[in-house]
Amino acid sequence: MKMKYLPLLAALTLSVPAQAADIAVGLKAGTLGFGLEATTNVVPALLNVRLQGNMFNYNKTITDTSVRYDAKLKLRTVGLLADVYPFAGKFRLTGGAYYNGNKLSMTGTPTAAGNFTINNQSYSTAQVGTIKSTVKFNKFAPYIGLGWGDAISSGSPFGFSFELGALYMGQPKTTISTSNTVAGLAANIAAEKKKLDASLSKMKWYPVATVGLNWKF
């Protein structure tokens, strides 16, 4: 989700007629990043609908394969969620889906001796050049969760929420490329890709934990 989506989120919030339902806006923080949220009620104290946008950048080092990577995770999501309150309180069950723009970009870093080890084969930086890798996920990502908080029917203009859930992003789609090549390198890069795919398979499900503050008007 680029910054251009945030004005869209605000416009959609304001487009809901005030006389049709109460509206609340909120700020979110969690494993999806920092976000904005708009909530309206469909059935008071039973069903709310939320439109949410999140973004964040996160840097880390990945050493799960023979190549050490400096990685940058870009979190970009826009979600449409429905909250069901089965006990007419603040406990809620949530389902919905996100537009998933999450992406992992990685650059291989050589050893102190200036070499890369790819599929147990050593290559100099002159032979390989640079190693770049990207990891992308399904754009449509279903979501399930449970939480606490009702921005509409709580009786107060200000509220707090907490949520735990899981976003299904599907099998990661990886690419690896080098700026130079030598004999046998392509086969070892293919083997490295298989190792990377295996190490990232756990990212099919992305854990979601968020806290939020909201204001009803």
Summary of the structure (lengths in Angstrom):
residues: 217
radius of gyration: 21.8
end to end distance: 26.5
largest distance: 70.0
contacts: 690
relative contact order: 0.19
helix: 16%
strand: 56%
